[in-house]
Amino acid sequence: MRSFRFSLMGLLFSVIVMAIAFGAFRSASQIWARAIFTMTLGTLFFGILGVAFRRGEARFGWAGFALSGWAYLVLAFGPWSNDHVRPHLLTTDLFANLGGAVHWMKGSGPSSDELKLQTKLQQPVTLQFVSTPLSDVIDFLRDYTQVNLVIDHPALEAAGIDPNPRVTFHVEQITGKSAINLLLRQVGLAYTVRDDVILITTAGHAGLATEDEYIQQIGHSLFALLVGLLGGMSSYCLRPRQSEQARGQGSEDHRVGSDEPGRSQKRRKILIGTVGVLVIATLALSGWRLTPMIGDYWAVRKIVGGIKHGQYDAVEEGIHALKSRGTGEKAVPAIVECLQDEDSSVRLMAAWALFHLGPDAIQATLPLALATQDEYPDVRRKATETLGRLGPQTNRAVRSWVLAMKEEAVTAILLEALNDPDASVRSFACVELGKVCSEAEAVVRQIICGLKDKSPEVRVHAARALQNMAGRGNSSLWQATHWLIEASFDENEDVRRAARDALEQINPSIAGELRGVTGRLPGN
């Protein structure tokens, strides 16, 4: 009885197949998907030829290879597969996760320009069109959202699709992004961000979604070969054994020449072991290089999962993992998507995550600025707090995000937050304005208004903001002296103490005289 044998040529062929597989996944495209699928068909057809023309025990291996490989291929690509089989295969989820990791390692997530456009598409819209040409609807959306929407006429004509069908569409108060998705789905189209515009095109030209489909096709094709290989090995091991009588006829000859086959088997095992060690070492080295990138991908998934399920520990663990590798900025695009979620609790968690991400969240400046106008006070407060934590870097980030926004953009957002109906938001706005340290007199006047706020918490933070600005040499604080003296007699002890501290910083002589004359300031 012969054992199942591997040859050096077979191992080299396996390495080549693995290299092709890595290349196909890394650069998934229509050409790669078709090439891998064609290669799989050819290999499995070759297995049928092996069953037809090979003799002896090898025929069992070829039969198992062909039967198993073709069975999986039919299950994965049959006419009923998309609806009834493929969605329930474990390998479908495997290749979906692999596709996400590939996009992550390639850095093909949303760019800053894409995030800028997608953020603009979060504005709520109400649309009502009856048998209206698509171009007219696009023109309306372009004017309403201030986003450049362009129809890809060459792609639609090449696909034989009417570039200007009539649509009937009615939605109320949904985001522009959702409205465009629903609208284009009616006419079998999609959109992608390209060259700083929203390009309306065919699904095949939309980019990332199609690439995921190619990864699925490549993965299922290669897995069919793997299933065939495992089936062939299993069939060979389960083949019928020769009878003892048939083997006994040549037993004498077998004993005479048994030494030579033994030595050949040892040499073969040594050779196979050496090549195997080299292959394993190569894969280990590749894994060592890829592990950080894969780790980043799963850390981001953990952060997003924690945000959507309210799991603070999971978010903190994911952020810590990214920060330990110096790749915290990779989580920003995914968190920004959560910041635009319909669920207010998800938006709050996203703002909280960006706060803990710290300086790495600079890319999220514009979405955070928009979140300061959220309908829920907690979201507004946390977004305002996060913007303030970004500190002096914020203005530079805003300039890189939106050319139309001036250097005072963040200050303007914080000033707007001073008028928020929620006291906690007004308090945080005072705190962060004190950190911004603007020289504008208008900023000082707005903070002075906070000294007269009905909430003691806001009055305390307004006084502390003036104190912080004085510590940084702001020359516009002279006008705050009178109001700080008045706040020194506030009914709230914390307000009095904060006003006294601010006076000590802004005008020590007046603060000293006031303490000496009245004895009313706390701390005397």
C-alpha positions in Angstrom: 0.0 0.0 0.0 1.4 3.4 -1.0 0.9 6.4 1.3 -0.4 9.7 0.1 2.6 11.5 -1.4 3.5 15.1 -1.7 6.0 16.3 -4.3 8.3 19.3 -4.3 6.5 20.4 -7.5 3.2 20.2 -5.6 4.4 22.4 -2.8 5.8 25.0 -5.2 2.5 25.0 -7.0 0.7 25.5 -3.6 3.0 28.5 -2.9 2.3 30.0 -6.3 -1.5 29.6 -5.8 -1.2 31.3 -2.4 0.8 34.2 -3.9 -1.9 34.6 -6.6 -4.6 34.5 -3.9 -2.9 37.2 -1.9 -2.5 39.4 -5.0 -6.1 38.8 -6.0 -7.5 39.8 -2.6 -5.1 42.8 -2.4 -6.1 44.2 -5.8 -9.6 42.8 -6.2 -11.1 43.8 -9.5 -13.3 42.4 -12.3 -10.2 41.1 -14.1 -8.9 39.3 -11.0 -12.3 37.8 -10.2 -12.8 36.5 -13.7 -9.2 35.1 -13.8 -9.5 33.3 -10.5 -13.0 31.9 -11.4 -11.7 30.7 -14.8 -8.6 29.1 -13.1 -10.9 27.3 -10.7 -13.1 26.0 -13.5 -10.1 24.8 -15.4 -8.6 23.0 -12.4 -11.8 21.3 -11.5 -12.3 20.3 -15.1 -8.8 18.8 -15.0 -10.0 16.8 -12.0 -12.7 15.2 -14.2 -10.0 14.2 -16.7 -8.0 12.7 -13.8 -11.0 10.6 -12.9 -11.5 9.5 -16.5 -7.9 8.6 -17.4 -6.0 7.8 -14.2 -5.8 4.2 -12.9 -5.2 2.7 -9.6 -5.5 4.3 -6.2 -4.8 7.9 -7.6 -8.2 7.8 -9.2 -9.9 7.9 -5.8 -8.1 11.2 -5.0 -9.1 12.8 -8.3 -12.7 11.7 -7.8 -12.9 13.3 -4.4 -11.2 16.4 -5.6 -13.6 16.9 -8.6 -16.8 15.9 -6.7 -16.1 18.2 -3.6 -14.8 21.1 -5.6 -17.7 21.1 -8.1 -20.2 20.7 -5.3 -19.0 23.8 -3.5 -18.8 25.8 -6.7 -22.4 25.0 -7.6 -23.5 25.9 -4.1 -21.7 29.2 -4.1 -22.5 30.3 -7.7 -25.7 28.5 -8.6 -28.7 30.4 -9.9 -30.4 30.0 -6.5 -27.3 30.8 -4.5 -27.6 34.6 -3.9 -31.0 34.2 -2.1 -31.0 30.8 -0.6 -27.4 29.5 -0.1 -24.6 32.0 -0.1 -26.0 34.3 2.6 -26.0 31.4 5.0 -22.5 30.1 4.3 -19.9 30.8 7.0 -17.4 31.6 4.3 -19.5 34.5 3.1 -19.0 36.2 6.5 -15.4 35.3 6.4 -14.8 36.9 3.1 -16.9 39.9 4.1 -14.6 40.5 7.1 -11.6 39.9 4.9 -12.9 42.5 2.5 -13.1 45.0 5.3 -9.6 44.2 6.4 -8.3 44.6 2.8 -10.0 48.0 2.5 -8.5 49.0 5.8 -5.0 47.9 4.9 -5.2 49.7 1.6 -6.4 52.8 3.3 -9.5 52.9 1.1 -11.9 54.2 3.7 -13.5 57.6 3.4 -11.0 60.4 2.8 -11.3 63.9 4.3 -13.0 65.1 1.1 -15.4 62.2 1.2 -16.2 62.9 4.9 -16.7 66.6 4.1 -19.3 65.8 1.3 -21.0 63.1 3.4 -21.3 65.5 6.3 -23.1 68.0 4.1 -25.5 65.2 3.0 -26.6 64.8 6.6 -28.9 67.8 6.3 -32.6 66.8 6.5 -34.6 67.2 3.3 -38.2 66.9 2.2 -38.8 65.9 -1.4 -41.9 65.5 -3.5 -41.7 64.8 -7.2 -44.2 63.3 -9.5 -43.0 62.0 -12.9 -40.0 64.4 -12.8 -36.9 63.9 -14.9 -34.0 62.7 -12.8 -31.8 65.6 -13.9 -34.3 68.1 -12.4 -34.3 66.2 -9.1 -30.5 66.2 -9.1 -30.4 70.0 -9.8 -32.8 70.6 -6.8 -30.6 68.5 -4.5 -27.5 70.2 -5.7 -28.9 73.6 -4.8 -30.4 72.5 -1.5 -27.4 70.6 -0.1 -24.7 72.8 -1.7 -23.0 69.6 -2.9 -21.8 69.0 -6.5 -23.9 66.1 -7.9 -22.8 65.0 -11.3 -24.4 62.3 -13.5 -21.9 60.0 -15.1 -23.4 60.0 -18.7 -20.6 57.9 -20.4 -21.0 55.1 -17.9 -24.8 55.1 -18.1 -24.7 55.1 -21.9 -22.2 52.3 -22.0 -24.5 50.2 -19.8 -27.5 51.0 -21.9 -29.3 52.9 -19.1 -31.5 55.9 -19.6 -29.5 58.8 -18.1 -32.6 60.9 -17.4 -35.5 58.6 -16.4 -38.7 60.1 -14.8 -39.1 59.4 -11.1 -41.9 59.7 -8.6 -40.5 60.3 -5.1 -41.9 61.6 -1.8 -40.0 61.6 1.5 -40.1 64.0 4.5 -37.3 65.1 6.8 -34.7 62.4 6.1 -31.0 63.0 5.5 -29.9 64.0 2.0 -27.7 60.8 1.9 -30.7 58.5 2.6 -32.8 60.5 0.1 -30.2 60.1 -2.7 -29.8 56.4 -1.9 -33.6 55.7 -2.1 -33.9 57.8 -5.2 -31.1 56.1 -7.1 -32.2 52.7 -6.0 -35.5 53.2 -7.9 -33.7 53.6 -11.2 -30.9 51.0 -10.5 -28.1 53.5 -10.0 -25.6 54.3 -7.2 -23.2 57.1 -6.3 -19.6 57.4 -5.3 -17.4 60.3 -4.2 -14.8 61.1 -6.9 -12.8 64.2 -7.7 -14.6 66.2 -4.9 -18.1 65.5 -6.4 -20.9 63.0 -5.8 -20.8 61.0 -9.0 -24.1 59.3 -9.9 -23.3 56.2 -11.9 -23.9 52.5 -12.3 -23.4 50.1 -9.5 -20.5 48.6 -11.3 -18.7 52.0 -11.3 -19.6 52.9 -7.7 -16.4 51.4 -6.4 -16.2 50.0 -2.9 -19.4 47.9 -3.0 -18.4 46.3 -6.2 -14.9 45.5 -4.9 -16.6 43.6 -2.0 -18.4 41.5 -4.6 -15.2 40.8 -6.4 -13.6 39.7 -3.1 -16.5 37.4 -2.5 -16.2 35.9 -6.0 -12.4 35.4 -5.6 -12.8 33.9 -2.1 -15.5 31.4 -3.0 -13.5 30.4 -6.1 -10.4 29.7 -4.2 -12.3 28.0 -1.4 -13.8 25.6 -4.0 -10.2 24.5 -4.8 -9.5 24.1 -1.1 -12.6 22.0 -0.6 -11.7 19.9 -3.6 -8.2 19.3 -2.2 -9.6 18.3 1.2 -12.2 16.1 -0.5 -9.4 14.4 -2.6 -7.3 13.7 0.4 -10.3 12.3 2.3 -11.3 10.1 -0.7 -7.8 8.8 -1.0 -7.7 7.9 2.7 -11.1 6.2 2.5 -10.3 4.1 -0.6 -10.9 0.3 -0.5 -7.8 -1.6 0.7 -6.2 -4.3 -1.4 -6.8 -7.8 -0.1 -4.1 -9.6 1.8 -4.0 -12.3 -0.8 -3.4 -9.8 -3.6 -0.6 -8.2 -1.6 0.8 -11.6 -0.6 1.7 -12.5 -4.2 4.4 -10.0 -4.2 5.4 -10.2 -0.6 8.8 -11.8 -1.3 9.8 -9.3 -3.8 8.5 -6.6 -1.5 10.8 -7.8 1.3 13.8 -7.9 -1.0 13.4 -4.3 -2.2 11.9 -2.8 0.9 15.0 -1.0 2.0 15.2 1.2 -1.1 11.6 2.6 -0.8 12.3 3.3 2.9 15.3 5.4 2.1 13.4 7.2 -0.6 10.6 8.0 1.8 13.0 9.4 4.3 14.6 11.6 1.7 11.2 12.8 0.6 10.1 13.6 4.1 13.3 15.6 4.8 12.8 17.5 1.6 9.1 18.1 2.3 10.0 19.2 5.9 12.6 21.7 4.7 10.3 23.3 2.2 7.5 23.3 4.7 9.6 25.1 7.2 10.5 27.7 4.6 6.8 28.2 3.7 5.8 28.5 7.3 8.6 31.0 8.0 7.5 33.0 5.0 3.9 33.0 6.1 4.9 33.9 9.7 6.9 36.8 8.5 4.0 38.0 6.4 1.7 37.6 9.4 4.1 39.6 11.6 4.0 42.4 9.1 0.2 42.3 8.6 -0.7 41.8 12.3 -0.7 45.5 13.2 -2.9 46.4 10.3 -5.3 43.6 11.0 -5.2 44.6 14.7 -6.1 48.2 13.7 -9.1 46.9 11.7 -10.5 44.8 14.6 -9.8 47.6 17.1 -12.0 50.0 15.0 -14.7 47.4 14.7 -14.6 47.0 18.5 -14.9 50.8 18.9 -17.9 51.0 16.5 -19.6 48.0 18.2 -19.1 49.6 21.6 -20.5 52.9 20.4 -23.6 51.2 18.9 -24.3 49.1 22.0 -23.3 51.6 24.7 -20.3 49.6 25.8 -17.9 52.2 27.2 -15.3 49.6 28.2 -15.1 48.2 24.6 -14.7 51.7 23.2 -11.9 52.5 25.6 -10.1 49.2 24.9 -10.2 49.8 21.2 -9.0 53.4 21.5 -6.2 52.3 23.8 -5.1 49.6 21.3 -4.9 52.1 18.5 -3.1 54.7 20.5 -0.6 52.2 21.7 0.4 51.7 18.0 0.1 55.4 17.2 -2.8 54.8 14.7 -5.6 56.5 16.6 -6.6 58.6 13.5 -7.7 55.4 11.7 -10.8 55.2 13.9 -12.0 58.7 13.0 -14.0 58.0 9.8 -15.9 55.1 11.4 -16.7 57.2 14.5 -17.8 60.1 12.4 -20.3 57.8 10.7 -21.7 57.0 14.1 -21.8 60.7 14.9 -24.4 61.0 12.1 -26.5 58.1 13.3 -30.3 58.5 13.7 -30.1 57.3 17.3 -29.1 60.1 19.7 -27.5 57.7 22.1 -25.2 56.5 19.4 -24.3 60.1 18.5 -23.5 60.8 22.1 -21.3 57.8 22.4 -19.5 58.8 19.2 -18.8 62.3 20.5 -17.6 60.7 23.8 -15.3 58.4 21.8 -13.8 61.4 19.8 -13.2 63.2 23.1 -11.2 60.3 24.5 -9.4 59.9 21.1 -7.9 63.3 21.8 -5.6 65.0 19.2 -6.1 62.1 16.8 -9.7 63.3 16.3 -8.6 66.5 14.5 -10.1 65.1 11.2 -13.5 65.2 12.9 -13.6 68.9 13.5 -16.3 69.7 11.0 -18.7 66.9 12.0 -18.2 67.9 15.6 -19.0 71.5 14.7 -22.2 70.3 13.1 -23.0 68.2 16.2 -22.9 71.3 18.4 -26.3 72.1 16.7 -27.7 68.6 17.6 -31.3 68.6 18.8 -30.2 66.7 22.0 -28.5 68.8 24.7 -26.1 65.9 25.8 -24.8 65.5 22.3 -24.3 69.3 21.9 -22.5 69.5 25.2 -20.1 66.6 24.5 -19.4 67.8 21.0 -18.6 71.3 22.3 -16.4 69.8 25.0 -14.6 67.7 22.4 -14.0 70.7 20.1 -12.5 72.6 23.0 -10.2 69.7 23.9 -8.7 69.8 20.5 -7.4 73.2 21.5 -5.3 75.4 19.2 -5.1 72.6 16.6 -8.8 73.0 15.8 -8.5 76.1 13.7 -5.8 74.4 11.5 -8.0 71.4 11.1 -11.0 73.5 10.1 -8.9 75.2 7.4 -8.0 71.9 5.9 -11.6 70.6 6.0 -13.5 73.5 4.6 -11.9 76.4 2.7 -14.9 78.6 3.2 -14.5 78.5 7.0 -12.3 81.2 8.6 -9.8 80.8 11.4 -12.4 82.0 13.9 -14.8 79.1 12.9 -14.5 77.2 16.2 -14.8 80.4 18.3 -18.0 81.2 16.4 -19.3 77.8 17.2 -18.6 78.1 20.9 -20.1 81.6 20.9 -23.3 80.2 19.4 -23.2 77.5 22.1 -23.4 80.2 24.8 -27.0 80.8 23.7 -27.9 77.1 24.0 -31.0 76.5 26.2 -29.1 73.8 28.1 -27.0 75.2 31.0 -24.4 72.4 30.8 -23.8 73.3 27.1 -23.4 77.0 28.0 -21.0 76.0 30.8 -18.8 74.0 28.6 -18.8 76.7 25.9 -17.4 79.2 28.6 -14.7 76.7 29.6 -13.6 76.1 26.0 -13.7 79.7 25.1 -11.3 80.4 27.9 -8.9 77.8 26.4 -9.2 79.2 22.9 -7.9 82.6 24.3 -9.2 84.8 21.5 -8.2 88.5 21.4 -11.6 89.6 20.1 -13.5 92.0 22.3 -16.7 90.4 21.2 -15.6 87.1 22.7 -14.9 88.8 26.1 -18.3 90.5 26.0 -20.1 87.3 25.4 -18.3 85.6 28.3 -19.2 88.6 30.5 -22.8 87.9 29.6 -22.2 84.5 31.1 -21.5 86.2 34.5 -25.1 87.3 34.5 -26.5 83.8 33.5 -29.3 82.5 35.6 -27.4 79.2 36.2 -24.7 79.4 38.9 -22.7 76.8 37.1 -22.5 79.0 34.0 -21.5 82.0 36.1 -18.7 80.1 37.7 -17.3 78.8 34.4 -17.6 82.3 32.8 -15.5 83.7 35.6 -12.9 80.9 35.3 -12.8 81.4 31.5 -11.9 85.1 32.0 -9.3 84.0 34.5 -7.8 81.6 32.0 -7.7 84.2 29.3 -6.0 86.7 31.6 -3.3 84.1 32.4 -2.6 84.0 28.6 -2.2 87.7 28.3 -5.5 88.7 26.7 -5.6 92.5 26.5 -9.3 92.8 26.1 -10.3 91.9 29.6 -10.3 95.5 31.1 -14.0 95.7 30.3 -14.7 92.6 32.5 -13.5 94.3 35.8 -16.8 95.9 36.6 -18.8 92.7 36.1 -16.3 90.7 38.1 -16.6 93.1 41.0 -20.4 92.7 40.9 -20.0 88.9 40.7 -17.8 89.0 43.8 -21.0 89.7 45.7 -23.0 86.9 44.1 -25.3 84.9 46.3 -23.5 81.7 45.3 -20.2 81.1 47.2 -18.6 79.3 44.2 -19.4 82.2 41.9 -17.9 84.7 44.4 -14.7 82.6 44.8 -14.3 82.3 41.0 -14.9 86.0 40.5 -12.3 86.8 43.1 -9.7 84.6 41.5 -10.4 86.1 38.1 -10.0 89.7 39.6 -6.7 88.6 41.2 -5.5 87.6 37.7 -6.9 90.6 35.8 -6.4 93.5 38.2 -4.7 92.5 41.5 -4.8 96.0 42.9 -8.6 96.4 42.6 -9.1 92.8 44.1 -6.9 93.7 47.0 -8.7 97.0 47.7 -12.1 95.3 47.5 -11.1 92.7 50.0 -9.6 95.2 52.4 -12.6 97.6 52.3 -15.5 95.2 52.3 -14.2 91.9 53.7 -16.9 90.3 51.6 -14.8 88.3 49.2 -14.4 84.6 50.0 -11.1 83.6 51.4 -10.5 86.6 53.7 
